[in-house]
């Protein structure tokens, strides 16, 4: 995990949303890319918080079949409450990326 930028207090809802992004992305890594290496990056920008979780790719575990696909949808909804966005998908050289941007105007 790496943290960059000027770390500062965040409103509770934003902090919890960032935590949930990491939690969901890591859960998906464990389910869908067993044995992979995951990296979490948090960047405090001047007017946005960026949270990115990437993995190196792996083998789907048994739990992959039990997912309902609603985790990332739920994150999009949670981020939208704060004016944030979520992008996710395969990385060009393998693995997967989940990236959230949350505006920090006025914090």
C-alpha positions in Angstrom: 0.0 0.0 0.0 1.2 3.5 -0.7 -0.2 6.9 0.2 0.8 10.1 -1.5 -0.2 13.7 -1.5 -1.0 15.8 1.5 -2.9 13.6 3.9 -5.7 15.4 5.7 -8.9 14.6 7.5 -11.8 13.5 5.4 -15.5 13.6 6.1 -16.6 10.3 7.6 -18.7 9.3 4.5 -15.8 9.9 2.1 -13.4 8.0 4.4 -15.8 5.1 4.7 -16.4 5.0 0.9 -12.6 4.9 0.2 -12.3 2.0 2.7 -15.2 0.2 1.0 -13.5 0.6 -2.4 -10.4 -1.1 -1.1 -12.4 -3.8 0.8 -14.4 -4.7 -2.3 -11.5 -4.7 -4.7 -9.4 -6.9 -2.4 -12.3 -9.3 -1.9 -12.6 -9.6 -5.6 -8.8 -10.2 -6.0 -9.1 -13.1 -3.5 -12.1 -14.5 -5.3 -11.1 -14.1 -8.9 -7.3 -13.9 -8.9 -6.0 -16.3 -6.2 -2.3 -16.2 -5.9 -1.9 -12.7 -7.4 -0.1 -9.8 -6.0 -2.3 -6.8 -5.1 -1.3 -3.1 -4.8 -3.3 -0.4 -3.1 -2.6 3.2 -3.9 -4.3 6.2 -2.2 -3.5 9.7 -3.5 -4.7 12.9 -1.8 -4.9 15.4 -4.6 -5.7 19.1 -4.2 -9.4 18.6 -5.0 -9.9 14.8 -5.2 -9.0 11.5 -3.5 -7.9 8.8 -5.8 -8.0 5.1 -4.7 -6.6 2.5 -7.0 -6.3 -1.3 -6.4 -4.6 -3.4 -9.0 -3.7 -7.1 -9.1 -1.3 -9.1 -11.2 -3.8 -11.7 -12.2 -4.3 -15.2 -10.9 -6.6 -18.2 -10.9 -10.3 -17.9 -10.0 -10.9 -19.5 -6.7 -14.0 -21.6 -5.8 -15.7 -18.4 -4.3 -15.7 -16.8 -7.8 -18.7 -18.8 -8.7 -20.7 -17.5 -5.8 -20.5 -13.8 -6.7 -23.6 -11.9 -7.8 -21.8 -9.0 -9.5 -23.4 -6.4 -7.3 -20.3 -5.4 -5.4 -18.9 -3.0 -8.0 -22.4 -1.7 -8.7 -22.8 -0.9 -5.1 -19.5 0.9 -5.1 -20.6 3.0 -8.0 -23.8 4.0 -6.1 -21.8 4.8 -2.9 -19.3 6.9 -4.9 -22.1 8.7 -6.7 -23.4 10.0 -3.4 -20.2 12.0 -3.1 -20.0 12.9 -6.7 -17.3 10.3 -7.3 -16.7 7.8 -10.1 -15.5 4.2 -10.4 -13.7 2.6 -13.3 -12.6 -1.0 -13.5 -11.4 -3.6 -15.9 -8.6 -5.8 -17.1 -5.1 -4.3 -17.3 -3.4 -4.4 -20.7 -0.5 -6.7 -19.4 -2.7 -8.9 -17.2 -4.5 -8.5 -13.9 -7.3 -6.2 -13.0 -7.7 -2.5 -11.9 -10.3 -0.8 -9.8 -10.0 3.0 -9.6 -12.2 5.5 -7.7 -12.1 9.3 -7.8 -13.8 11.2 -5.1 -14.1 15.0 -5.2 -12.8 16.8 -2.1 -14.1 20.3 -2.7 -14.6 22.0 0.5 -12.9 19.4 2.7 
